[in-house]
């Protein structure tokens, strides 16, 4: 499923202005400038978003806060997809992540 999700995300994000792609730690990552705004994992796609948006997504969708080791990341959320093609309907969420990361420069 991860490979399918990588393919879908590459098709919808790689054409956006300023978006770069790469691979690190067996994940496809998406950057704006030199900052990562999204990357894939076996269980979904991880996005960097404002804390309140992360909380809302965890409460209202099939999403979880990103946990790295023992630490829960406040500005990172894992969006889980039963069907990778569903990510095609999320362009607004991905552009929100791009805008959020861009605003931190």
Secondary structure as a PSIPRED ss2 file (coil, helix, strand):
# PSIPRED VFORMAT (PSIPRED V4.0)

   1 X C   1.000  0.000  0.000
   2 X H   0.000  1.000  0.000
   3 X H   0.000  1.000  0.000
   4 X H   0.000  1.000  0.000
   5 X H   0.000  1.000  0.000
   6 X H   0.000  1.000  0.000
   7 X H   0.000  1.000  0.000
   8 X H   0.000  1.000  0.000
   9 X H   0.000  1.000  0.000
  10 X H   0.000  1.000  0.000
  11 X H   0.000  1.000  0.000
  12 X H   0.000  1.000  0.000
  13 X H   0.000  1.000  0.000
  14 X C   1.000  0.000  0.000
  15 X C   1.000  0.000  0.000
  16 X C   1.000  0.000  0.000
  17 X C   1.000  0.000  0.000
  18 X C   1.000  0.000  0.000
  19 X E   0.000  0.000  1.000
  20 X E   0.000  0.000  1.000
  21 X E   0.000  0.000  1.000
  22 X E   0.000  0.000  1.000
  23 X E   0.000  0.000  1.000
  24 X E   0.000  0.000  1.000
  25 X C   1.000  0.000  0.000
  26 X C   1.000  0.000  0.000
  27 X E   0.000  0.000  1.000
  28 X E   0.000  0.000  1.000
  29 X E   0.000  0.000  1.000
  30 X E   0.000  0.000  1.000
  31 X E   0.000  0.000  1.000
  32 X E   0.000  0.000  1.000
  33 X C   1.000  0.000  0.000
  34 X C   1.000  0.000  0.000
  35 X E   0.000  0.000  1.000
  36 X E   0.000  0.000  1.000
  37 X E   0.000  0.000  1.000
  38 X E   0.000  0.000  1.000
  39 X E   0.000  0.000  1.000
  40 X E   0.000  0.000  1.000
  41 X E   0.000  0.000  1.000
  42 X C   1.000  0.000  0.000
  43 X C   1.000  0.000  0.000
  44 X E   0.000  0.000  1.000
  45 X E   0.000  0.000  1.000
  46 X E   0.000  0.000  1.000
  47 X E   0.000  0.000  1.000
  48 X E   0.000  0.000  1.000
  49 X C   1.000  0.000  0.000
  50 X C   1.000  0.000  0.000
  51 X H   0.000  1.000  0.000
  52 X H   0.000  1.000  0.000
  53 X H   0.000  1.000  0.000
  54 X H   0.000  1.000  0.000
  55 X H   0.000  1.000  0.000
  56 X H   0.000  1.000  0.000
  57 X H   0.000  1.000  0.000
  58 X H   0.000  1.000  0.000
  59 X H   0.000  1.000  0.000
  60 X H   0.000  1.000  0.000
  61 X C   1.000  0.000  0.000
  62 X C   1.000  0.000  0.000
  63 X E   0.000  0.000  1.000
  64 X E   0.000  0.000  1.000
  65 X E   0.000  0.000  1.000
  66 X E   0.000  0.000  1.000
  67 X E   0.000  0.000  1.000
  68 X E   0.000  0.000  1.000
  69 X C   1.000  0.000  0.000
  70 X C   1.000  0.000  0.000
  71 X E   0.000  0.000  1.000
  72 X E   0.000  0.000  1.000
  73 X E   0.000  0.000  1.000
  74 X E   0.000  0.000  1.000
  75 X E   0.000  0.000  1.000
  76 X E   0.000  0.000  1.000
  77 X E   0.000  0.000  1.000
  78 X E   0.000  0.000  1.000
  79 X E   0.000  0.000  1.000
  80 X C   1.000  0.000  0.000
  81 X C   1.000  0.000  0.000
  82 X C   1.000  0.000  0.000
  83 X C   1.000  0.000  0.000
  84 X H   0.000  1.000  0.000
  85 X H   0.000  1.000  0.000
  86 X H   0.000  1.000  0.000
  87 X H   0.000  1.000  0.000
  88 X H   0.000  1.000  0.000
  89 X H   0.000  1.000  0.000
  90 X H   0.000  1.000  0.000
  91 X H   0.000  1.000  0.000
  92 X H   0.000  1.000  0.000
  93 X H   0.000  1.000  0.000
  94 X H   0.000  1.000  0.000
  95 X H   0.000  1.000  0.000
  96 X H   0.000  1.000  0.000
  97 X H   0.000  1.000  0.000
  98 X H   0.000  1.000  0.000
  99 X H   0.000  1.000  0.000
 100 X H   0.000  1.000  0.000
 101 X H   0.000  1.000  0.000
 102 X H   0.000  1.000  0.000
 103 X H   0.000  1.000  0.000
 104 X C   1.000  0.000  0.000
 105 X C   1.000  0.000  0.000
